[in-house]
Amino acid sequence: MTTDRTLAEQLDGPRFDGLPAGIDALPDEQKQVLADALRHARRRQAAALQESADSALSHIPFFIRPAVRKAVGL
């Protein structure tokens, strides 16, 4: 395993009950492949959300964009 977060750590949430049996039965190498895929997908999602937010802000007059960014937490 690498120092990156494992699949179980990435999926850990308020209702996390452990990995499903089918995934838990996979070899560690395959779990790492899934963890890497999940990490990359989340990074792509975050980039897409940031791009969408920036695009939406382009419709706001330039001089009030900082206030809008602060109000919506960007």
C-alpha positions in Angstrom: 0.0 0.0 0.0 1.1 3.6 -0.6 0.8 6.4 1.8 -2.4 7.6 0.0 -5.7 6.9 1.7 -7.0 3.4 1.4 -10.4 2.6 -0.2 -12.0 2.1 3.2 -10.6 5.4 4.5 -12.0 7.2 1.4 -15.4 5.7 1.8 -15.5 6.2 5.6 -18.5 8.3 6.4 -21.2 8.7 9.0 -23.0 5.6 7.8 -20.0 3.5 6.7 -20.3 -0.1 7.8 -17.2 -1.4 6.1 -16.5 -2.4 2.5 -19.1 -4.6 0.8 -18.1 -8.3 0.9 -17.4 -8.5 -2.9 -14.9 -5.6 -2.7 -13.5 -6.7 0.6 -12.6 -10.1 -0.9 -10.5 -8.5 -3.6 -6.7 -8.6 -3.4 -5.0 -5.6 -1.9 -3.6 -4.6 -5.3 -7.1 -4.4 -6.8 -8.4 -2.4 -3.8 -5.6 0.0 -4.4 -6.6 0.3 -8.1 -10.2 1.1 -7.0 -8.9 3.6 -4.4 -6.8 5.4 -7.0 -9.7 5.5 -9.5 -12.0 6.9 -6.8 -9.3 9.5 -5.8 -8.9 10.6 -9.5 -12.7 10.7 -10.0 -13.1 13.0 -7.0 -10.4 15.3 -8.2 -12.0 15.5 -11.7 -15.3 16.2 -10.0 -13.8 18.9 -7.8 -12.2 20.5 -10.9 -15.5 20.4 -12.8 -17.4 21.9 -9.9 -14.8 24.7 -9.6 -15.0 25.3 -13.3 -18.8 25.5 -13.0 -18.6 28.0 -10.2 -16.2 30.2 -12.1 -18.4 30.0 -15.1 -21.4 31.0 -13.0 -19.5 33.9 -11.5 -18.7 35.2 -15.0 -22.3 36.4 -15.2 -21.9 38.5 -12.1 -20.6 42.1 -12.5 -16.8 42.1 -11.9 -16.9 44.6 -9.0 -19.2 42.5 -6.8 -17.7 39.1 -7.5 -15.5 39.2 -4.4 -18.6 39.7 -2.2 -20.5 37.0 -4.0 -17.5 34.6 -3.7 -17.4 35.3 0.0 -21.1 34.9 0.4 -21.2 31.5 -1.3 -18.0 30.2 0.3 -15.7 30.1 -2.8 
